[in-house]
Amino acid sequence: MAQPPILTRWRAALTQAARQTLTARWGNTLAALEAARVEYRALYAAEIIDVRAVRKAAQRIHDLEQLRLVLAHELRVSG
């Protein structure tokens, strides 16, 4: 059974909006991941290492890498 044209247009618009949102989140995640890596390296290279801050930065990197993997999967699926 064919879908009404209005439904088809809405579905296409929704798909496009979702793809744009995923692409934007992908870019923001990559930028945040690079910033977290820079921060981690700076904390680790400091003369006096703040272990708590290093651990926090490492956790942030881990979280962002997980998000990057999820977004990569979603972008492949929706593409």
Residue frames as qw, qx, qy, qz and C-alpha x, y, z in Angstrom:
[[0.000, 0.891, 0.455, 0.000, 0.00, 0.00, 0.00],
 [0.414, 0.457, -0.013, 0.787, 1.44, 3.37, -1.03],
 [0.296, -0.519, -0.450, 0.663, 1.86, 6.04, 1.61],
 [0.181, 0.934, 0.307, 0.003, 0.20, 9.43, 1.15],
 [0.540, 0.589, -0.087, 0.595, 2.60, 12.05, -0.27],
 [0.266, -0.835, 0.175, -0.448, 2.43, 14.18, 2.90],
 [0.863, -0.467, 0.194, 0.004, 3.61, 11.25, 5.01],
 [0.854, 0.250, 0.065, 0.452, 6.44, 10.55, 2.60],
 [0.248, 0.760, -0.110, 0.591, 7.56, 14.19, 2.74],
 [0.540, -0.758, 0.198, -0.309, 7.40, 14.24, 6.55],
 [0.945, -0.225, 0.156, 0.180, 9.43, 11.05, 6.78],
 [0.693, 0.461, 0.005, 0.554, 12.06, 12.44, 4.37],
 [0.037, -0.826, 0.146, -0.544, 12.26, 15.70, 6.32],
 [0.747, -0.617, 0.189, -0.156, 12.61, 13.83, 9.60],
 [0.934, 0.025, 0.096, 0.343, 15.35, 11.61, 8.20],
 [0.474, 0.635, -0.061, 0.607, 17.26, 14.62, 6.87],
 [0.313, -0.818, 0.176, -0.449, 16.97, 16.48, 10.19],
 [0.886, -0.431, 0.167, 0.026, 18.18, 13.43, 12.10],
 [0.836, 0.265, 0.040, 0.479, 21.16, 13.03, 9.76],
 [0.204, 0.766, -0.117, 0.599, 22.08, 16.70, 10.16],
 [0.580, -0.733, 0.188, -0.303, 21.84, 16.41, 13.94],
 [0.950, -0.194, 0.134, 0.207, 24.01, 13.29, 13.98],
 [0.664, 0.491, -0.016, 0.564, 26.57, 14.96, 11.73],
 [0.089, -0.822, 0.166, -0.538, 26.70, 18.02, 14.00],
 [0.775, -0.583, 0.202, -0.139, 27.06, 15.85, 17.11],
 [0.923, 0.129, 0.039, 0.360, 29.84, 13.91, 15.36],
 [0.414, 0.655, -0.120, 0.621, 31.79, 17.12, 14.71],
 [0.379, -0.771, 0.202, -0.470, 31.26, 18.41, 18.24],
 [0.926, -0.358, 0.120, 0.006, 32.30, 15.07, 19.71],
 [0.820, 0.294, -0.049, 0.488, 35.52, 14.96, 17.69],
 [0.140, 0.736, -0.183, 0.636, 36.39, 18.50, 18.77],
 [0.625, -0.664, 0.199, -0.359, 35.65, 17.71, 22.42],
 [0.978, -0.112, 0.033, 0.174, 37.68, 14.50, 22.19],
 [0.624, 0.482, -0.146, 0.597, 40.71, 16.35, 20.82],
 [0.166, -0.751, 0.214, -0.602, 40.40, 19.00, 23.55],
 [0.840, -0.494, 0.128, -0.186, 40.17, 16.28, 26.21],
 [0.922, 0.116, -0.055, 0.366, 43.28, 14.58, 24.84],
 [0.332, 0.642, -0.198, 0.662, 45.18, 17.86, 24.90],
 [0.482, -0.700, 0.193, -0.490, 44.05, 18.49, 28.47],
 [0.963, -0.268, 0.032, 0.025, 45.06, 14.97, 29.52],
 [0.776, 0.321, -0.138, 0.525, 48.53, 15.34, 28.01],
 [0.053, 0.706, -0.217, 0.671, 49.01, 18.69, 29.73],
 [0.698, -0.600, 0.159, -0.357, 47.90, 17.32, 33.11],
 [0.981, -0.092, 0.004, 0.169, 50.08, 14.25, 32.73],
 [0.658, 0.430, -0.127, 0.605, 53.12, 16.31, 31.72],
 [0.252, -0.889, 0.061, -0.376, 52.79, 18.77, 34.62],
 [0.231, 0.513, -0.681, 0.468, 55.61, 18.99, 37.13],
 [0.262, -0.035, 0.787, -0.558, 53.24, 18.06, 39.93],
 [0.303, -0.162, -0.791, -0.506, 50.64, 15.59, 38.71],
 [0.520, -0.055, 0.376, -0.765, 47.11, 15.97, 40.02],
 [0.071, -0.003, 0.990, 0.123, 46.11, 12.31, 39.91],
 [0.317, 0.514, 0.677, -0.421, 42.45, 13.07, 40.43],
 [0.362, 0.700, -0.087, -0.609, 42.40, 15.50, 37.49],
 [0.113, 0.386, -0.821, -0.404, 44.29, 13.03, 35.27],
 [0.189, 0.197, 0.958, -0.084, 41.79, 10.28, 36.08],
 [0.355, 0.643, 0.423, -0.530, 38.90, 12.63, 35.39],
 [0.294, 0.642, -0.399, -0.585, 40.41, 13.61, 32.04],
 [0.000, -0.188, 0.954, 0.235, 41.02, 9.96, 31.16],
 [0.290, 0.406, 0.822, -0.275, 37.39, 9.14, 31.99],
 [0.366, 0.698, 0.087, -0.609, 36.24, 12.03, 29.79],
 [0.189, 0.476, -0.709, -0.485, 38.32, 10.68, 26.90],
 [0.126, 0.068, 0.990, 0.009, 36.84, 7.22, 27.42],
 [0.340, 0.565, 0.595, -0.460, 33.28, 8.58, 27.48],
 [0.343, 0.695, -0.180, -0.605, 33.85, 10.64, 24.34],
 [0.075, 0.323, -0.872, -0.360, 35.39, 7.68, 22.53],
 [0.235, 0.291, 0.914, -0.155, 32.32, 5.60, 23.39],
 [0.361, 0.696, 0.303, -0.541, 30.04, 8.36, 22.11],
 [0.195, 0.590, -0.539, -0.569, 32.12, 8.59, 18.93],
 [0.081, -0.057, 0.977, 0.188, 31.63, 4.86, 18.33],
 [0.296, 0.520, 0.737, -0.314, 27.87, 5.11, 18.83],
 [0.313, 0.743, 0.013, -0.592, 27.59, 8.11, 16.53],
 [0.072, 0.428, -0.759, -0.485, 29.73, 6.41, 13.87],
 [0.179, 0.194, 0.964, 0.031, 27.40, 3.42, 13.98],
 [0.294, 0.669, 0.528, -0.434, 24.29, 5.60, 13.77],
 [0.223, 0.688, -0.284, -0.630, 25.70, 7.59, 10.85],
 [0.002, -0.214, 0.900, 0.380, 26.43, 4.37, 8.94],
 [0.205, 0.382, 0.890, -0.145, 22.96, 3.00, 9.66],
 [0.270, 0.753, 0.371, -0.471, 21.13, 6.18, 8.69],
 [0.038, 0.605, -0.448, -0.656, 23.28, 6.76, 5.59]]
